[in-house]
Amino acid sequence: MDSIERTTSFTQKLYWLFYLLTFLLLGIYFQTNQRIILLIMILDFILLGIVYYCYQRKLHKQLKQLIHNADAIIEQKDMELIDGEGEISLLSHKLYTLSKRYHIMSETMLQEQVKLKDYIEDISHQLKTPITSMRINEELLLEIIEDQKQLDKLKHIYQQTIKMNKLVNDLLTLALLDSNSIVLNYQNESIESLIDEVEENLEYLLIENHMQINVQHHQEKLFCDRKWLGEALENIIKNCLENNHDQCLDIKVYQNDSLIKILIQDHGKGIDEDDLHHLFERFYRSHQNQKEGVGIGLSLAKEIIEKHHGIINVYNNQGAVFELTFPKFLAKRKL
């Protein structure tokens, strides 16, 4: 395909021939003033108009075909070549070559993503066995050790083990998301029930930071995967609890005919302006974050929400506000 050279179509050649003939006849007419030349020139004008019309019609048809081919490339479907001569045909062949190379590259990238997922899964499963063994033994030791100094050290070790286990799970989730291996099981779920479950999972953190969650809702339901969306909500709420030590966290739910919006707001000092545009980047840690996280939680939350055809934004308004927007009906049709 790359060897195809630029050519001029027969219609274009004919058009330029009649165009030049018009100027030639015009010059002859002014010199001779013969009526026969005038008649020939009028006929030439008519033929020139017909050729121009045919050329424009053919060009319009080829441009429509090019647009169709561009859509086929975007949707990764087979495209139809435009045969013939001229720049449009040449561009069609170039697009065909681009489409083939794009498909090969996409397949290669997909295979590499699957390989990476498999590697991370293997490593994660091999790590989980010793981590689980460590947790069980540490929990047993926590029950029998009485020396306070040793107990404090063991508690610190146990906390690091929990963090290690969470990190392994997060890395595995990232690999699944990147390789599009997660299959979402959509159901109509109660938002109140989802938040209650998250609150129960984070009860230890609420007690530790002396905080409570206030939920304002009207029994809304959301078409979602309960497990994965629950994990996204937990990561967001956990971030608010860890970084803003106010006594209250507000969650408000709004809905209209087409959208459901969830606002998660703390009443702390908010997020630094330099961090707002980077907060959902992987492994990004804000300047004010004093915890030992690695910056995966909010990135995971964003990807899970986008898998639900939703949007997440964050801004400051008397504290940090995480705004989650989901379509009520569009998501169901996109499945």
C-alpha positions in Angstrom: 0.0 0.0 0.0 2.9 2.4 0.7 4.1 2.2 -2.9 0.9 3.9 -4.3 1.8 7.3 -5.9 -0.2 10.4 -6.3 -2.1 10.5 -9.6 -4.7 12.8 -11.3 -8.1 11.3 -12.1 -9.6 11.3 -15.6 -12.4 13.6 -14.5 -9.9 16.2 -13.2 -7.9 16.0 -16.5 -11.0 16.5 -18.5 -12.1 19.4 -16.4 -8.8 21.2 -16.8 -8.8 20.4 -20.6 -12.2 22.1 -21.0 -11.1 25.0 -18.7 -8.0 25.7 -20.8 -10.1 25.3 -24.0 -12.5 28.0 -22.8 -9.6 30.6 -22.6 -8.3 29.5 -26.0 -11.7 29.9 -27.7 -12.2 33.2 -25.9 -9.0 34.6 -27.4 -9.8 33.3 -30.9 -13.3 34.9 -30.7 -11.9 38.3 -29.8 -9.5 38.1 -32.7 -11.9 36.7 -35.4 -15.3 37.7 -34.0 -16.8 34.6 -35.7 -20.2 33.3 -34.5 -19.1 29.7 -34.9 -16.4 30.2 -32.3 -19.0 31.7 -30.0 -21.2 28.7 -30.4 -18.3 26.3 -29.8 -17.4 28.4 -26.7 -21.0 28.1 -25.3 -20.9 24.3 -25.9 -17.6 24.2 -24.1 -19.1 26.1 -21.2 -21.9 23.6 -21.0 -19.5 20.6 -21.1 -17.3 22.3 -18.5 -20.3 22.6 -16.2 -21.3 19.0 -16.7 -17.8 17.8 -16.0 -17.5 20.0 -12.9 -20.8 18.7 -11.6 -19.7 15.1 -12.1 -16.4 15.8 -10.4 -18.0 17.4 -7.4 -20.5 14.6 -7.1 -17.8 12.0 -7.2 -15.7 14.0 -4.7 -18.7 14.3 -2.3 -19.3 10.5 -2.5 -15.6 9.8 -1.8 -15.5 12.1 1.2 -18.6 10.4 2.6 -16.7 7.1 2.2 -13.7 8.5 3.9 -15.8 9.6 6.9 -17.3 6.1 7.0 -13.7 4.6 6.9 -12.6 6.9 9.7 -15.5 5.6 11.8 -14.6 2.0 11.0 -11.0 2.7 12.2 -12.3 4.2 15.5 -14.7 1.2 16.0 -12.0 -1.3 14.9 -14.1 -2.6 12.0 -13.1 -3.5 8.5 -12.9 -0.5 6.1 -13.6 -0.3 2.3 -10.9 0.9 0.0 -11.7 3.7 -2.5 -10.5 2.5 -5.9 -9.4 4.8 -8.6 -7.0 7.7 -9.1 -6.4 11.0 -7.3 -5.6 12.2 -3.8 -8.8 10.8 -2.2 -8.0 7.2 -3.4 -4.4 7.7 -2.2 -5.6 8.9 1.2 -8.0 5.9 1.4 -5.1 3.5 0.9 -3.0 5.3 3.5 -5.9 5.0 6.0 -6.2 1.3 5.2 -2.5 0.9 6.1 -2.9 3.0 9.2 -6.0 0.9 10.2 -4.0 -2.4 9.8 -1.1 -1.1 11.9 -3.4 0.3 14.5 -5.2 -3.1 14.9 -1.9 -5.0 15.2 -0.7 -2.5 17.8 -4.0 -2.8 19.7 -3.8 -6.6 19.7 -0.1 -6.4 20.9 -1.0 -4.0 23.7 -3.9 -6.1 24.8 -1.7 -9.2 24.9 0.9 -7.4 27.0 -1.8 -6.1 29.4 -3.1 -9.7 29.9 0.5 -10.9 30.5 1.1 -8.1 33.0 -2.2 -9.0 34.7 -1.2 -12.7 34.9 2.2 -11.8 36.3 0.7 -9.6 39.0 -2.0 -12.2 39.8 0.7 -14.8 40.2 2.9 -12.6 42.5 -0.2 -11.5 44.5 -1.3 -15.0 45.2 2.2 -16.0 46.2 2.4 -13.0 48.5 -1.0 -13.6 50.1 -0.2 -17.0 51.6 2.8 -15.7 53.7 0.9 -12.5 54.5 -2.1 -14.4 55.7 0.2 -16.7 57.8 1.8 -13.6 59.3 -1.5 -12.1 60.2 -2.8 -15.2 61.9 0.4 -15.6 64.0 0.5 -11.9 64.9 -3.2 -12.0 66.0 -2.4 -15.1 68.2 0.6 -13.3 69.7 -1.5 -10.2 70.4 -3.7 -12.3 72.6 -1.0 -14.0 74.7 1.7 -11.3 75.0 1.4 -9.3 78.2 4.5 -7.1 78.2 3.3 -3.7 77.0 6.5 -2.8 75.3 6.5 -6.0 73.2 2.8 -5.6 72.6 3.3 -2.1 71.2 5.9 -3.3 68.8 3.7 -6.2 67.7 0.8 -3.9 67.1 3.0 -1.8 64.8 4.1 -5.0 62.9 0.5 -6.1 62.6 -0.5 -2.7 61.2 2.2 -2.9 58.6 1.1 -6.4 57.6 -2.5 -5.1 57.1 -1.1 -2.3 54.9 0.9 -4.8 52.9 -2.1 -7.0 52.3 -4.1 -3.9 51.2 -1.4 -2.8 48.8 -1.2 -6.3 47.2 -5.0 -6.3 46.8 -4.9 -2.7 45.2 -2.2 -3.7 42.8 -4.2 -6.7 41.7 -7.2 -4.5 41.2 -5.2 -2.1 39.1 -4.0 -4.9 36.9 -7.6 -6.2 36.4 -8.8 -2.7 35.5 -5.9 -2.1 33.1 -6.6 -5.4 31.2 -10.4 -4.9 31.2 -10.7 -8.2 33.0 -13.3 -7.0 35.5 -16.9 -8.0 34.6 -19.3 -5.7 36.4 -22.5 -7.4 37.8 -25.1 -4.5 37.5 -28.1 -4.5 39.9 -30.4 -1.8 41.3 -28.7 -1.2 44.6 -29.8 1.0 47.5 -27.3 3.9 48.0 -28.2 3.9 51.7 -27.3 0.2 52.0 -24.0 0.8 50.2 -23.0 3.6 52.5 -24.0 1.7 55.6 -21.8 -1.2 54.5 -18.9 1.2 53.9 -19.5 2.8 57.3 -19.4 -0.6 58.9 -16.1 -1.5 57.2 -14.5 1.9 58.3 -15.9 1.8 61.9 -12.4 1.4 63.3 -11.3 4.6 61.6 -14.4 6.5 62.7 -13.7 5.6 66.3 -9.9 6.3 66.0 -10.6 9.8 64.6 -13.7 10.5 66.7 -15.8 11.1 63.6 -19.3 10.3 62.4 -21.0 10.1 59.0 -24.2 12.0 58.3 -26.2 10.8 55.3 -28.9 12.9 53.7 -30.9 10.9 51.1 -34.3 9.9 49.9 -34.0 6.1 49.4 -32.4 6.4 46.0 -31.3 3.4 44.0 -28.3 3.2 41.6 -27.7 0.7 38.8 -24.2 -0.5 39.7 -22.0 -3.4 40.8 -22.3 -3.4 44.6 -18.9 -4.8 45.3 -16.8 -2.5 43.1 -18.7 0.7 43.6 -18.6 0.0 47.4 -14.8 -0.3 47.1 -14.7 3.1 45.3 -16.9 4.8 48.0 -14.8 3.2 50.7 -11.5 4.6 49.2 -13.0 8.1 48.9 -14.5 8.1 52.4 -11.3 6.6 53.9 -9.3 9.4 52.3 -11.6 12.0 53.9 -11.4 10.4 57.3 -7.6 10.0 57.3 -6.7 13.5 56.1 -9.4 15.7 57.6 -9.9 15.3 61.4 -13.2 17.1 61.7 -15.9 15.5 63.7 -18.4 15.2 60.9 -18.5 13.8 57.3 -21.6 14.7 55.3 -22.9 12.6 52.4 -25.7 14.0 50.3 -27.6 12.3 47.5 -29.5 14.1 44.8 -31.3 12.9 41.8 -33.3 14.2 38.8 -34.8 12.5 35.7 -31.5 11.5 34.3 -28.7 11.8 36.9 -27.8 10.7 40.4 -25.3 12.8 42.3 -23.4 11.9 45.5 -21.6 14.6 47.4 -19.0 13.5 50.0 -17.9 16.5 52.1 -15.7 16.8 55.1 -15.3 20.0 57.0 -11.6 20.1 57.4 -9.0 22.4 55.9 -9.6 21.2 52.3 -7.2 20.1 49.6 -4.2 22.2 48.6 -4.7 23.9 45.2 -1.5 22.3 43.8 -2.9 18.9 44.6 -6.5 19.3 43.2 -5.5 18.5 39.6 -3.3 15.5 40.5 -5.3 13.9 43.2 -6.6 11.0 41.1 -3.2 10.2 39.5 -1.7 6.8 40.4 0.9 6.9 43.2 0.4 10.6 43.7 0.6 11.7 47.3 -0.6 15.1 48.3 1.7 17.6 50.1 -0.5 17.6 53.2 -0.8 13.8 53.4 0.9 12.6 56.6 -0.2 9.0 56.2 2.0 6.2 54.8 -0.2 5.4 51.8 1.2 5.0 48.3 -1.5 7.0 46.3 -3.5 4.2 44.8 -6.9 4.4 46.5 -8.3 7.5 44.8 -7.0 6.4 41.4 -8.8 3.1 41.8 -12.0 4.9 42.9 -11.9 7.1 39.7 -11.4 4.1 37.4 -14.2 2.1 39.0 -16.6 5.1 38.8 -15.7 5.6 35.1 -16.4 1.9 34.5 -19.9 2.7 35.8 -20.1 5.6 33.1 -19.8 8.1 36.0 -17.7 11.2 36.6 -15.8 12.2 39.8 -14.7 15.7 40.6 -13.1 17.2 43.7 -13.1 20.8 44.9 -13.0 22.9 48.1 -16.1 24.4 49.7 -15.7 24.7 53.5 -13.6 21.5 53.3 -13.0 19.0 50.6 -16.0 17.9 48.4 -15.9 14.8 46.2 -18.7 15.0 43.6 -19.8 11.7 42.0 -22.2 11.9 39.1 -23.9 8.8 37.5 -26.5 8.5 34.7 -29.7 6.8 35.8 -30.7 5.2 32.5 -27.8 5.7 30.0 -25.5 3.4 31.9 -28.0 0.5 31.5 -28.2 1.0 27.8 -24.4 1.0 27.5 -23.9 -2.4 28.9 
